[in-house]
Amino acid sequence: MKVEDLTVESPNASLHQCPVNKDFTNRFLPAVYLLAFLIGVVANCLGLWSLGASWRKWSSLNVLVLNLGLADLLYAITLPFFVSYYLNGSVWSFGSGFCRLARCLFQLNLYASIGFLACISAQRYLGIVHPLAMMGRLQTLRPAVFLSALVWLWVLVQILPDLWFSKTDANRTQCHDSTGDEDLEAYRPYTLVITLSGFVLPFLVILGCYSRVLAVLRRNTNVDPNLKARSINLVVIVLVLFSVCFFPYHVFRNLNLMSRVWQLEGTCTQTLKNLYLSYQITRGLACLNSAINPLVYLVTNENIVSRVRTFRQRAWQSFIYLGVRTQSPLQDAGCEDLSEGL
């Protein structure tokens, strides 16, 4: 085997031991990141604009959705840098400090999204399962603001240790999504802990809340049909987010870290290579949560659809008006030329 066949083909140094074809990563992730950026920025900006337009009518649910949108935008603005990174053959050109920050913002978005989705599910549980006990309380904003602050604090406590792990190689030309081999022994247990605290526990809360919500909606025939439909749609969106974005990523992230340990011990099989590629797919799926989360606006804000439709109609009318104004001077000039010819 030639020496060139053992050159590093992945962001992680452990793959010196078991080289993989990185062409798929450099094609797949930029496409997914660009899609997530375009949809995430536009959809979240429209959603936040709709929330801001009706801020006088806010409830506790609107406060939670606002924080969910802010978490999406914080991550979405980093995606163009990673599109450039992978299109450039996994060569990082933006400094080690920004690499740490950008990777940290992904973790922030991931666990803030899960945390606020858990809070939204708890809010729906209290409003539907215990409506009399919570009557009037869900309309006050102070508890929701306090809860949002606690979620942000809890997420920061979980992800701050990630900043201590190395994110770049010795030449600072690669930006690892996890860490280098020198910190792998400490990073694996940290990842297991944050998987339990940031993913498993909130998911159990969500399952418990929505199972009770669906049971009440199925048993109670007096529930407003509109509320019932929106509640069921919210359950579907959350299940899609967890089954597509969150669950596969956490499973394969931990499996990939385990496989790196095996590679350092000298094991190299096609299964480990396939595991690495599967992990890259789940990384792309995980970032799509910032593009799917805006669907929560649709089922929690009754006015957003009408506001977006009105915005689109006004934008189209303005476009037509500008087109007519642009054509009018040309038509007048043509008439003047014609009159001069006569």
Secondary structure, DSSP 4 states (H G I P E B T S, - for coil): --GGGGS--SSSGGGGSS----HHHHHHHHHHHHHHHHHHHHHHHHHHHHHHHTGGG--HHHHHHHHHHHHHHHHHTTHHHHHHHHHTTS---S-HHHHHHHHHHHHHHHHHHHHHHHHHHHHHHHHHHSTTTTTTGGG-SHHHHHHHHHHHHHHHHHHGGGGGS--B-TTS--B-SS--GGGHHHHHHHHHHHHIIIIIHHHHHHHHHHHHHHHHHHH-TTS-HHHHHHHHHHHHHHHHIIIIIIHHHHHHHHHHHHHHHHHHTT---HHHHHHHHHHHHHHHHHHTHHHHTTHHHHHH-TTHHHHHHHHHHHHHHHHHHHHHHHHHHHHHHHHHHHHHH-
